[in-house]
Amino acid sequence: MTIEKTYTAPALPYAPTTEFNATFMDGYSRILRLYFNLNDNLIDQILELLNNGGYFPVLTAGEFNGGNFNGDTANLDLVNAEQVMAALAYLQTLYAGGVQAQDVLANNVTGSNVNASLFTGSGRQLNFPHGAFSSTLNQADGNIATAYAMTYDTTDYSYGVSIGSHTATLTGSIATTTLTVTANSAGSILPGMLITGTGVSANTYIVTQLTGTAGGTGTYSVSVSQTVSSRTLTGTRSSKLVVTYDGRYNIQFSAQLVNTDSQIHDLDIWFRKNGVLSASADLANSNSRYSVPNKHGSIDGNLIAALNFFIDLAAGEYIEIMWHTFDTSTTIQSLAAVAASGTSPAVPASPSIIATVSYVSAPTTPKTQVAAVGVVGVGAVGSVSILVY
């Protein structure tokens, strides 16, 4: 529907005399009546458009520029008429110095067309993806030639980041510390993977693969000596830090390193992205080496390994924090809480791993999306012009 205003206000005549003239007044009234009739007709057309959910097809930068609500950053090709009328009411209360961040629903504002300099305030209602995870368990080790992944059993905070697991379903038997896998129906069998099934001892995990196809059929060394006849077993390793949204993330961790030997020993920690068994998934230049103090007297040597790492991740991708020890006496452990005594205060437990994942930036390749946003504030707005077709 096209609505155009094709007339202007009439030039009303001046009275010919200072005395009442019925003929002049009748003509004067006819001119006003015609003008009012034209206005009534136009208003009826606009109301029909609004009441039937019509649209204003043109509302561009040059026609919607008022104070700090700058049309140059908002190209609204199709705007529902009712939304426009509501927006005009809100515009009267816009703060002239900018839009207060706490009054904006930030998860509806995305893309490069938003001018960040117009947003001020505490930003306390902005939600960024994040996660904090930890482990109360000693980390699996046992072979200096094997890379292990840090695992987690506790989620402290999670919004858009979560723990993911590698899983495997296999048929196998265990004789002392050797697992023989005759069939692998799902997933890869990985170092550090916890093995469960009927009759399997608690805390049985894969130390390293001995023979066979990598991650498949063959023989594996396990952590607990036992006898289990052939049956269906399940392997699980909760080592993935999975993101829900594209973005640049800061991965930060601390690991409680413990050395029970009388000599100093080293331990490597690095990052792996979307990898299972292949070292090609290891991130270049991401390793750090730590020298863990030796045991002194009856006290084990201890060291906290901690660092942060920036990485770009797409939705559904994950990071694993890998580690390798140069001596099996040096590992990552959880330390028990200490009760108060005459010589020591109460001390909380030390998790073996604490890891946090924080969203720090949108993806490096920008995406543009403009969505409807309600705005609330106080102040004044410049002139507004709307073309109705």
N, C-alpha and C positions, 0 to 999 in steps of 0.2 A: 504494500500500500504506500503511495506517495502523497505526502502532504506538503503543499507549498502556500506561502502567504503572498498573494499576488496584488495586494492593495496596501495603501498607506492611510494614515489618519487624514480626514478631509480638512480642507482650509475653511473654517467656519466664517461666515460673513459678519461684518459689524452692523449693529442696528442703525437704520437710517436717521432716526430721530431719538430724542430722549423720552418721547412719549410711547405708551403701549401701542403696538401695531399688530393686529391679529393676523394679517396676511404674512407679515415677516416671520412671526413666531411659528405659524404652521409650516412654512418652508424650512425654518431652522430645525424643527422637530423631525421633519422627514429626513433631513441629512443625518442627524444623529441616529434615527431609527435604522437607517440603511447600514450605517457603520457598525452599530451594535449587532444587527442581524448577521453581518459578515463575521464578526468575532464569535458569536454563538456557534455558527456553523463550523468554524475552525476548531473551537474548543471541543465540539462534539466529535470531530474526527480524531483529535488527539486522545480523548477519553476512550473512544472505541479501540484505538490502537493499544493503549495501556491495559484496558480491561480484558483484552484477548491475548495477552502475553506477547505483544509485538516486540520488535527490535528496532533499535536505532542503528542502522548499518554503518553510519559514519560518526566516529568520535575519535578524532586524531589529535596528534600532539599540538597542532596549532590552534585547535578549537577547545582544548581542555588544559589550560595552563593557568594555575592560580597559586601564587606564592610558592611554597616549597613542595606542593603537589605538582611536579613537573611532568607534563605530558611527554616530553622527550624520552622519558624512561618507561613509558607505558603506551603501547599501541593496542588499543582495544577495538578490534574490527567488528565484533558482534557483542553488544551489551544488552542484556535484557532490560527493558524499559523500567520495570519495577525496581531493579537493582540500581539503575541510574538515579531514579528519584530518591531512593534511600541514601545513595552515596552523596547526593547533593545536600541532603539534610546533615549528614556527618561532616561534610566539607566545611560547614559553617563553624564547626568546633575544632578544626585542625589547628595545631600549634604552629605559629608562623616560623619558628626557628627550626623545625624538623619534626619528625615523627618519633614519639617515644617508643623505645624498643619493647618495653614491657606491655604496651598496648597493641602489639602486632602479633598475630598467630604465625610464628616464624616458619613452621613446617609447611605453610602454604605459599611461602615466598622463596623461589629458587631462580637460578639463572643469572646470566651476566647483565640483564637489563635492570637490576636493582641497584640503586645508588646508595652504597653503604654509608656514605658521609651524612645522609639524612637521618640515620638511625642513632639515637642517643639513649642513655638511660642504663639501668643495671643489667639488662639482658637476662634477668633471672628466670624467664620463661622459655629460654632457648634450650632445646634438648639435642645434644650431640651423641652419636653412637659411642658407647664405651662398655668396658667390661673389666672386672677384677676377679681373679681366680687364684686358688692356692691348692696345696697338697699337704695332707697330714701324714703321708706315707713316705717311707724311704724309697728313693728312686732306684729302679732296677739297674743292675750292672752285672759284672761277672766275667767280661772278656775284653781285654785291652784292644783287640782288633775290631771291635764292633762299635758302631754309632748307635746311641740310644736317644729316644725322645723324652723330654720332660712330660710328665703326666699330671693330671689335676683331678681332685675328687671333691672340690668345694667351689661353688659359685658365690662370690660375695656381692657383686653387682653385675647386672647384665641389661643392656639396652642396645640392641642391634649388633651385639657380639656375643658369641656363645661357645661352649666347649663341644667339640665334635669328636667322634671315635672312629678308628679303624676297626673293622670286625671281620672275622673269618669263621667259616664253618668247615670242619674237617672230620675225617675218619682216621683215628690213630690209636696207638697203644703206647704205654710207657713202661720201660724196664730200667730200674734204678733212675738215672738222670738222663736217659735217652728217649725222646719221643719219636716214634716212627709213624709218619703220615703216609697212608696208602691212597687217600683221595682227598681232594680239596674242592668243595663244591661252590664256595663263595669267598671272595676277598683274598688278600695276601697275608701270609703268616709272617709277623714282624718281630724283631728283637724287642724285648720289653713287654710283649703282648701277654696279658693274663689269660691263662688257660683254665676253663671251667668245664665241668661235666660230672656225671655220676661217678663217685669213687675217687675223684681227683682231689689231692690235698690242697688246702687253702694256700693262697699266695704262691701258686705255681706259675711261673712266667718263663717265656722263651729267653734263654741266655744268648744263644747264637745258633745259626744254621751250620750243620756239619757236612751234609751231602745233599745232592738232588737239585731240582729246579728252584731257582731263587723264589722264595715266598710260597712254594707249592709242595708237591710230594717230595719226600726225602726224610732225612733224620735231623733232629734238633736237640741241642742240650737244654735241659730245663733246670730250674733252681732247686727243686725239692726231689729227693730220692723216694721212689714209690713203685708200686706195681699196679698197672691198670690194663685190663684186657682191651682189645679193639672195640671201639664204640664211637659215637658221634660226640665231638668236642667243639667248644666255642672259644675263639680267641678275641680279646677286646683290648684296645689301647686308646685311652682317652687323652689324646695329645694334641688335637687340632684346636686352634683358635680361629673360629670361623666368623666372617663379617657378613652382615645382611645387606649393607649398602656400599656402593662404589665410593672410593675416597682415598685420601692419603692418611695413613695411620702411624701413630707412635707406639711401638711395642717396647715395653719396659719390664724388666724382671729382676728378681733377686733370688739367689740360690745359696742354701746353707751347705758349704763344702766342709767335709770332715776327713781328716787324715789320721788313721789309727796306727801308722807305722812310725818308726824312729827316724825315718829319712823324709826330707821334703819331696813332694811329688806334684806333678803338673796335671792340669785338666783343661780341655778345650771346650768352648761353648760357641755355637754358631746358629744361623737361621736357615730353615728350609721352607720353600714355598710350593704348595700343591704337590708335594713329592711323597713317594711311598718308600721304595727301595733304592731308586736311582740317585746317585750323588749329583747328577746333572741338575737336580732341583735345589741344590744348596746355593745360597746367595753369595755371589762373589764378594770378597773383602768384608765378610760379616763375622769372622771368627775372632775370639778373644781367648788368650791363654792365661791361666791363673796358676801360681805356685802356692800350694797349700802347706802351711807350716807343719813341721813334724810333731809327733806326740812328745810332751814334756812332762816327765814324772808319770802320774796316773791320768793326766788330762790329755785328751785327744787334741790335735791341732785343728783349728777352725778358721774359716774365712768366708766372708760374704762376697759372692760374685754378683755384680749388678751393672747394668748398662741399659741404654735405650737405642732404638733403631727405627728410622723412618722407612716406610714402604708403601707403594701404591697397590691397592687390592680392589678387584672387582667383586660385585655381589656374589656370594657363595664361595669365594676363594678362602684359603686358610694358610696360616703360618704354624710351623712347628719349631720349637727351640731344641736343637740337638746338642748332645754332649758326648765326650769321649775321655776316658781316664787312661793315664799312662801306667797306673798301678792299681790293682783292684782293692788295695787298702785305702784308697782315696775315692770318695764317692759323695753323693748328695743325700743328706739325711734330715729327718725331722727330729727335733730335740724335744723331749718331754718337759712339761712345766716343772718348776722347782717350788716346793712348799717352803713357807717361811720357817726359819730356824734361828738359833741364837747367833749364827755366823753369816746368815744370808737372808735377804728379804724374799718375799714371794716373787717368782719370775714367770711370766707367761710362756707357753710353749712356743717353739720356733718351727714354723712350717718349713718343709723342705724346699718348696717353691712358692713364690708369690709373683704373679704375672698380671700386668694391666695392659689394656689395649684402648687407645684414645684416638678418636677422630680429630684430625687437625686441619683438614682442608678438603674442599671439593675436589673431584677428579681433575687432573691436569688438562684434560680435554673438556672445555666448558660445555654444559648443556643449558639451553635456554627454555624456560617454561614460566609463563605468567599466569597466576591463578587469582581468583577473586579474593580480596583481603578486606576485612572490616577494620576501620581506623577510628580511634577515639582519642580526643585531646581537646585543647582549648586554644583559641587564637583567631586570626583572621585569614582570609583567603582572597586573592585578587579576583578580577572579573572572570566570569565563566561564560562561554558561548557554546551552544549546542545546535547543530543543524539537524532538523527533522525532515526525513523524506518519506 
